[in-house]
Amino acid sequence: MPQRLGIAVIGAGMAGRAHASAWRAAPTVGSGELPDLELVSICDLAGDLAAATAARYGFSRHDTDWQDIVDAPDIDIVSVVVANSLHKEIVEALLAAGKHVLCEKPLTDTVDDARAMVAAAEKSDSIARLGFTYRRAPGLAAIRDFIQDGTLGEVHHVNAWYWTDYACSPTAPMSWRYKGELGSGALADVGSHLTDTVEFLAGPISSVSGGRFHTAITERPLPLGHVVGHDHVEVSDEFEPVGNDDYAGFGVEFPTGSGILQVSRIAAGHPNSLGVEVFCANGSASFDFRFPGQIVLNQSIDGHAATGLTTIQLGPEHPYIADGLAMAAPGVGVGQNDGFTFQARAFLDEVAGRPEAESLPRCAQFSEGLHALEVRDAVIASATDNGSAKEVAA
C-alpha cells in the first residue's frame, strides 16, 4: 500500500464540486486503512471558480491548465469532470504520465474515441475507472441483491425513466450540453446513467427498438459569462441552434426480458427524478430517487402476490448504510452526494491495493463506458430508421 496519495480534480463545475467533496469525505466511509491523502489541486479554465472550489473543499492550490496536473509530481489520482469531448485527450495524457484516473460519465463523445481510451487504459499500469454513481444508491444495490439471491429472481421486464428539467427554460444559456448531434443531448447526459442502472439490475442490453428523439427548444441565447453546470447567467440577444435532443425514448432487450426507457431534460417539475421498476419471476420492486431512502417491494408465490406492495425504509442491513452514513439508521436519509463519496472510497480501495472482497464494489471499467456508447449508437440508428430494431455492437 502506498504511504501517500495526492488527489486533483479537473473541472470545478457542479459535478467537479461533487468529486472534490467526495475525496474529502471518502476516508469516513467504508472500512480498513487507507494511505495518507493529500487534496492537492482543483483545475479549471475559470481561475476564480477553481480557487473558490479549492478553498471550499480544502485543496492546497488551484490550476487553470490541465497539463499542469499531468506534469505535477505530487498528484497520483485525478478526477476528470469536464465536457465529454475533452475526456479523451486529458485522460490519455494522465494515464501516460502514470496517474490513476476516475473519469466522469459518459466516457467520451464517440465510440471510436471510447475504444482508444479503453486501449490506453489496458496499456497503462494505472487504474482507470468510470463514474456511474447511481450504482451506489443503496436502494438500487438492495434491489440488485434481491434479484441475484433469488428473492425476486430473473427480471422479466423493466420500466425506467430519468426526468430532469434543467433545460425547461428557453432562456437557459447555450453551453456544451446543447451542442452536437441527436443522441448527444439528454440521451448521452442522463441516459447514460439510466442505461447503466437498467443493466446493473437486469443484465446487458443486447438490442434496442422504437428509438425516438424530440427537441422542443430549438435555439438558445448565448451567455455573457461563464456557465457552470446548469446555472443560468446573463444572456445576450444572440441565439444559437440547439443540435441535440431534449427527450429520448426506446425499448430494450436484455438476457431475460425487455423494457422501456425514457429520458428528458425538459420534464417540468422534475429537477432530478430517476426511477426504475423491475418485474421479476418472484415479485417486483421499484426505486424512485425522489425518495432515495426507500424501495417498494412485492414478493409473489406461484405468480400470486404474497406481500402486496410494501415500502421498505433502508437501514444498516442494506448496502452502503452501515459503513457509509454517520447516522446509520432507517429514515435518516441518503442522497446523490453520498454516492460520489462511496465511489471515491471504492476507487481509493482499489488504488491502495485492498482486496475486492474487503472493499466497496469496484467502480465501472472503461469497457463499460464503451458499451454504454454502443447502446446509445444503437438508439440513434433505430431513431433514424423509423424505430426499427438494432443490435448493440458486441
C-alpha positions as CSV (number, residue, x, y, z in Angstrom):
1,M,0.0,0.0,0.0
2,P,1.4,3.5,-0.9
3,Q,2.1,5.7,2.1
4,R,0.6,8.8,0.4
5,L,-1.8,9.7,-2.4
6,G,-2.2,13.2,-3.9
7,I,-5.5,14.0,-5.4
8,A,-6.7,16.5,-8.0
9,V,-9.9,17.3,-9.8
10,I,-10.0,18.7,-13.3
11,G,-13.3,20.6,-13.7
12,A,-14.8,22.8,-11.0
13,G,-18.4,22.9,-12.1
14,M,-21.3,21.1,-10.5
15,A,-20.1,17.6,-10.8
16,G,-16.5,18.6,-10.2
17,R,-17.5,20.0,-6.8
18,A,-19.2,16.7,-6.1
19,H,-16.0,14.9,-6.8
20,A,-14.0,17.4,-4.7
21,S,-16.3,16.9,-1.7
22,A,-16.3,13.1,-2.2
23,W,-12.5,12.9,-2.0
24,R,-12.5,14.9,1.2
25,A,-15.2,12.6,2.8
26,A,-14.1,9.3,1.4
27,P,-11.9,8.2,4.4
28,T,-15.0,8.5,6.6
29,V,-16.9,5.7,4.8
30,G,-16.1,2.0,4.2
31,S,-13.7,0.2,6.4
32,G,-10.0,-0.5,6.7
33,E,-6.9,1.6,6.4
34,L,-6.0,4.0,3.6
35,P,-2.8,5.8,2.7
36,D,-2.5,9.4,3.8
37,L,-4.5,11.5,1.4
38,E,-3.5,15.0,0.3
39,L,-6.0,17.1,-1.5
40,V,-3.7,18.9,-3.9
41,S,-5.4,20.9,-6.7
42,I,-8.6,21.9,-8.4
43,C,-8.1,22.8,-12.0
44,D,-10.5,24.8,-14.2
45,L,-10.1,27.3,-17.0
46,A,-12.1,29.7,-14.9
47,G,-9.5,30.5,-12.3
48,D,-11.8,32.2,-9.8
49,L,-14.1,29.1,-9.8
50,A,-11.1,26.8,-9.4
51,A,-9.8,28.9,-6.5
52,A,-13.2,29.0,-4.8
53,T,-13.7,25.3,-5.1
54,A,-10.2,24.5,-3.8
55,A,-10.8,26.8,-0.8
56,R,-14.2,25.3,-0.1
57,Y,-13.1,21.7,-0.1
58,G,-9.6,22.0,1.4
59,F,-7.4,21.6,-1.6
60,S,-3.9,23.1,-1.3
61,R,-3.9,25.0,-4.6
62,H,-5.7,25.6,-7.9
63,D,-4.6,25.4,-11.5
64,T,-6.0,26.7,-14.8
65,D,-4.2,24.4,-17.3
66,W,-4.9,20.6,-17.1
67,Q,-1.4,20.0,-18.4
68,D,-0.1,21.3,-15.1
69,I,-2.0,18.4,-13.4
70,V,-0.4,15.9,-15.8
71,D,3.1,17.2,-15.0
72,A,2.7,17.6,-11.3
73,P,4.8,15.0,-9.3
74,D,2.7,15.4,-6.2
75,I,-0.5,14.2,-7.8
76,D,-1.4,10.5,-8.1
77,I,-5.2,10.4,-8.6
78,V,-7.2,12.7,-10.9
79,S,-11.0,13.1,-11.4
80,V,-11.8,14.2,-14.9
81,V,-15.0,16.2,-14.8
82,V,-15.1,18.3,-17.9
83,A,-17.1,18.4,-21.2
84,N,-17.4,15.0,-22.7
85,S,-15.5,15.9,-25.9
86,L,-12.4,16.8,-23.8
87,H,-12.1,13.5,-21.9
88,K,-10.0,11.5,-24.4
89,E,-7.1,13.9,-24.7
90,I,-6.9,14.6,-21.0
91,V,-7.4,11.0,-19.8
92,E,-4.8,9.6,-22.3
93,A,-2.2,12.2,-21.1
94,L,-2.9,11.4,-17.5
95,L,-2.5,7.7,-18.0
96,A,0.7,8.2,-20.0
97,A,2.0,10.2,-17.0
98,G,1.2,7.4,-14.6
99,K,-1.8,8.9,-12.9
100,H,-4.8,6.9,-11.7
101,V,-7.9,8.3,-13.4
102,L,-11.6,8.5,-12.3
103,C,-13.5,9.8,-15.4
104,E,-17.0,11.2,-15.2
105,K,-19.6,9.6,-17.4
106,P,-20.2,9.4,-20.3
107,L,-16.7,8.1,-21.2
108,T,-16.5,10.4,-24.3
109,D,-18.5,11.5,-27.3
110,T,-17.8,8.8,-29.9
111,V,-17.3,5.0,-30.0
112,D,-14.0,5.4,-31.8
113,D,-12.7,7.7,-29.0
114,A,-14.0,5.3,-26.4
115,R,-12.2,2.4,-28.0
116,A,-9.0,4.4,-28.0
117,M,-9.5,5.2,-24.3
118,V,-10.1,1.6,-23.4
119,A,-6.9,0.7,-25.2
120,A,-5.0,3.4,-23.3
121,A,-6.4,2.1,-20.0
122,E,-5.4,-1.5,-20.9
123,K,-1.9,-0.5,-21.9
124,S,-1.4,1.6,-18.7
125,D,-0.2,0.3,-15.3
126,S,-2.5,2.9,-13.7
127,I,-6.1,2.3,-12.7
128,A,-8.7,3.9,-15.0
129,R,-12.4,3.8,-13.9
130,L,-15.7,5.5,-14.9
131,G,-18.1,7.3,-12.6
132,F,-21.6,5.7,-12.7
133,T,-22.7,6.9,-9.3
134,Y,-26.2,5.6,-9.3
135,R,-24.9,2.1,-8.8
136,R,-24.0,3.4,-5.3
137,A,-27.6,4.2,-4.4
138,P,-28.4,1.8,-1.5
139,G,-31.9,1.2,-2.8
140,L,-30.7,0.1,-6.3
141,A,-28.0,-2.0,-4.7
142,A,-30.6,-3.7,-2.4
143,I,-32.9,-4.5,-5.4
144,R,-29.9,-6.0,-7.2
145,D,-29.2,-8.2,-4.2
146,F,-32.8,-9.3,-4.2
147,I,-32.6,-10.2,-7.9
148,Q,-29.4,-12.1,-7.6
149,D,-30.1,-14.0,-4.4
150,G,-33.4,-15.3,-5.8
151,T,-35.7,-13.3,-3.6
152,L,-37.0,-11.7,-6.8
153,G,-35.3,-13.9,-9.4
154,E,-34.7,-13.1,-13.0
155,V,-36.0,-9.9,-14.5
156,H,-38.9,-10.2,-17.0
157,H,-39.5,-6.6,-17.8
158,V,-38.4,-3.1,-16.8
159,N,-39.9,0.4,-16.8
160,A,-37.3,3.1,-16.3
161,W,-37.1,6.9,-16.6
162,Y,-34.8,9.8,-15.9
163,W,-36.7,13.1,-15.8
164,T,-34.8,16.4,-15.4
165,D,-35.9,20.0,-16.0
166,Y,-32.7,21.9,-16.3
167,A,-33.4,22.8,-19.9
168,C,-37.1,23.7,-19.5
169,S,-36.5,27.4,-19.7
170,P,-36.0,28.8,-23.3
171,T,-33.7,31.4,-21.7
172,A,-31.3,28.8,-20.3
173,P,-28.0,29.8,-21.9
174,M,-26.2,27.9,-24.7
175,S,-23.5,25.6,-23.4
176,W,-21.6,22.5,-24.5
177,R,-24.6,20.4,-23.3
178,Y,-26.8,21.6,-26.2
179,K,-24.2,21.2,-28.9
180,G,-23.7,18.1,-31.0
181,E,-25.9,15.8,-33.0
182,L,-29.0,13.8,-31.9
183,G,-28.1,11.4,-29.2
184,S,-25.5,13.7,-27.5
185,G,-28.2,15.6,-25.5
186,A,-30.5,14.1,-22.9
187,L,-29.6,10.6,-24.1
188,A,-25.9,11.0,-23.5
189,D,-26.2,13.2,-20.4
190,V,-28.8,11.4,-18.2
191,G,-29.5,8.5,-20.5
192,S,-26.0,7.1,-19.8
193,H,-26.9,6.8,-16.1
194,L,-30.3,5.2,-16.9
195,T,-29.0,2.5,-19.3
196,D,-26.3,1.6,-16.7
197,T,-28.9,1.4,-14.0
198,V,-31.1,-1.0,-16.0
199,E,-28.1,-3.1,-16.9
200,F,-26.9,-3.1,-13.2
201,L,-30.2,-4.8,-12.4
202,A,-31.2,-6.7,-15.5
203,G,-28.0,-7.5,-17.3
204,P,-26.5,-6.3,-20.6
205,I,-28.7,-4.7,-23.2
206,S,-28.4,-6.6,-26.5
207,S,-30.7,-4.7,-28.8
208,V,-32.9,-1.6,-28.9
209,S,-36.0,-0.6,-30.9
210,G,-38.5,2.2,-31.1
211,G,-35.8,4.8,-30.8
212,R,-37.2,8.4,-31.0
213,F,-35.9,11.9,-30.2
214,H,-37.6,15.2,-29.7
215,T,-36.1,18.7,-29.4
216,A,-38.6,21.2,-28.0
217,I,-36.4,24.2,-27.6
218,T,-34.5,24.6,-30.9
219,E,-32.3,27.6,-30.1
220,R,-30.8,29.2,-27.0
221,P,-29.3,32.6,-26.2
222,L,-25.5,32.9,-25.9
223,P,-24.2,33.6,-22.4
224,L,-22.4,36.7,-21.4
225,G,-20.4,34.9,-18.7
226,H,-19.1,31.5,-17.8
227,V,-21.7,28.8,-17.5
228,V,-21.3,26.4,-14.6
229,G,-23.3,23.2,-14.6
230,H,-26.9,24.0,-15.2
231,D,-26.7,27.6,-13.9
232,H,-28.4,30.5,-15.6
233,V,-26.3,33.5,-16.3
234,E,-27.0,36.8,-18.1
235,V,-27.5,36.2,-21.8
236,S,-27.2,38.2,-25.0
237,D,-29.8,38.7,-27.7
238,E,-27.9,36.4,-30.0
239,F,-29.1,32.9,-30.4
240,E,-27.5,29.6,-31.5
241,P,-29.3,26.5,-32.8
242,V,-29.6,23.5,-30.4
243,G,-28.2,20.5,-32.1
244,N,-29.2,17.6,-29.9
245,D,-32.1,16.0,-28.1
246,D,-34.3,17.3,-25.2
247,Y,-36.0,13.9,-25.0
248,A,-35.3,10.3,-26.0
249,G,-37.3,7.1,-25.7
250,F,-36.6,3.5,-26.7
251,G,-37.2,-0.2,-26.0
252,V,-34.5,-2.6,-24.9
253,E,-33.9,-6.3,-24.8
254,F,-31.7,-7.9,-22.1
255,P,-30.9,-11.6,-21.4
256,T,-34.1,-12.5,-19.6
257,G,-36.7,-9.9,-20.8
258,S,-37.3,-6.4,-22.2
259,G,-38.2,-2.9,-21.1
260,I,-38.9,0.7,-21.9
261,L,-36.6,3.6,-21.1
262,Q,-37.3,7.3,-21.4
263,V,-35.1,10.4,-20.6
264,S,-35.7,14.1,-20.7
265,R,-34.1,17.4,-19.7
266,I,-37.4,19.3,-20.2
267,A,-39.6,17.4,-17.7
268,A,-41.2,20.3,-15.9
269,G,-41.3,19.8,-12.1
270,H,-38.7,17.0,-12.0
271,P,-35.3,18.5,-11.2
272,N,-33.7,15.1,-10.9
273,S,-36.0,12.1,-11.0
274,L,-34.5,8.7,-11.8
275,G,-36.8,5.8,-11.3
276,V,-37.0,2.1,-12.2
277,E,-39.5,-0.7,-11.8
278,V,-38.4,-4.3,-12.2
279,F,-41.0,-7.1,-12.7
280,C,-39.4,-10.5,-11.9
281,A,-40.0,-14.2,-11.6
282,N,-40.8,-13.9,-7.8
283,G,-42.2,-10.4,-7.5
284,S,-41.4,-6.8,-8.3
285,A,-39.5,-3.9,-6.9
286,S,-39.2,-0.2,-7.6
287,F,-36.9,2.7,-6.7
288,D,-37.5,6.4,-7.1
289,F,-34.6,8.8,-6.5
290,R,-37.0,11.4,-5.2
291,F,-37.3,9.1,-2.2
292,P,-33.8,7.7,-2.0
293,G,-34.1,6.2,1.5
294,Q,-36.7,3.6,0.5
295,I,-37.7,1.0,-2.0
296,V,-41.1,-0.7,-2.8
297,L,-41.0,-4.5,-2.8
298,N,-43.6,-7.2,-3.7
299,Q,-42.9,-10.9,-3.3
300,S,-45.1,-13.5,-5.0
301,I,-45.7,-17.2,-4.7
302,D,-46.7,-19.1,-7.9
303,G,-47.5,-15.8,-9.5
304,H,-49.7,-14.6,-6.8
305,A,-48.8,-11.6,-4.6
306,A,-47.7,-12.8,-1.2
307,T,-47.0,-9.4,0.4
308,G,-48.6,-6.7,-1.7
309,L,-46.5,-3.6,-2.4
310,T,-44.5,-2.9,0.7
311,T,-42.5,0.2,1.3
312,I,-39.1,-0.6,3.0
313,Q,-37.1,2.0,4.7
314,L,-33.5,1.4,4.0
315,G,-31.3,0.8,7.1
316,P,-28.0,-0.7,8.2
317,E,-28.9,-4.2,6.9
318,H,-28.9,-2.8,3.3
319,P,-25.9,-1.9,1.1
320,Y,-23.7,1.1,2.0
321,I,-25.7,2.2,5.0
322,A,-23.8,0.7,7.9
323,D,-20.4,1.8,6.9
324,G,-21.5,4.7,4.7
325,L,-23.6,7.0,6.9
326,A,-22.6,8.7,10.2
327,M,-26.1,8.1,11.5
328,A,-26.8,4.7,10.0
329,A,-30.5,4.3,10.9
330,P,-33.7,3.8,8.9
331,G,-35.4,7.0,7.9
332,V,-32.3,9.2,8.3
333,G,-31.9,9.6,4.5
334,V,-29.3,9.1,1.9
335,G,-28.7,11.1,-1.3
336,Q,-26.8,11.5,-4.6
337,N,-23.8,13.2,-2.9
338,D,-23.3,10.1,-0.8
339,G,-23.0,8.1,-4.0
340,F,-20.0,10.2,-5.0
341,T,-18.4,9.6,-1.7
342,F,-18.9,5.8,-1.9
343,Q,-17.5,5.9,-5.4
344,A,-14.4,7.8,-4.2
345,R,-13.8,5.3,-1.4
346,A,-14.1,2.4,-3.8
347,F,-11.6,3.9,-6.1
348,L,-9.2,4.6,-3.2
349,D,-9.5,1.0,-2.0
350,E,-8.5,-0.3,-5.4
351,V,-5.6,2.1,-5.8
352,A,-4.4,1.2,-2.3
353,G,-4.4,-2.5,-3.3
354,R,-7.1,-3.6,-0.9
355,P,-8.7,-6.9,-1.9
356,E,-12.1,-6.5,-3.7
357,A,-13.8,-8.8,-1.0
358,E,-12.7,-6.3,1.7
359,S,-13.7,-3.1,-0.3
360,L,-16.8,-1.4,-1.6
361,P,-17.8,-2.7,-5.0
362,R,-15.3,-1.6,-7.7
363,C,-16.0,1.3,-10.0
364,A,-17.0,0.7,-13.6
365,Q,-14.3,0.0,-16.1
366,F,-13.8,2.0,-19.3
367,S,-15.0,-1.0,-21.3
368,E,-18.4,-0.5,-19.7
369,G,-18.4,3.1,-20.8
370,L,-17.7,1.9,-24.4
371,H,-20.6,-0.4,-24.2
372,A,-22.9,2.4,-23.0
373,L,-21.9,4.4,-26.1
374,E,-22.7,1.4,-28.2
375,V,-26.1,1.3,-26.7
376,R,-26.5,5.0,-27.4
377,D,-25.5,4.5,-31.0
378,A,-28.0,1.7,-31.4
379,V,-30.7,4.1,-30.2
380,I,-29.6,6.7,-32.7
381,A,-29.6,4.1,-35.5
382,S,-33.1,2.9,-34.5
383,A,-34.4,6.5,-34.4
384,T,-33.0,7.3,-37.9
385,D,-34.5,4.1,-39.3
386,N,-38.2,4.6,-38.2
387,G,-37.7,2.9,-34.9
388,S,-36.5,-0.5,-36.3
389,A,-34.7,-2.9,-34.0
390,K,-30.9,-2.6,-33.9
391,E,-28.4,-4.9,-32.3
392,V,-25.9,-3.4,-29.8
393,A,-22.4,-3.9,-31.0
394,A,-20.6,-6.7,-29.2
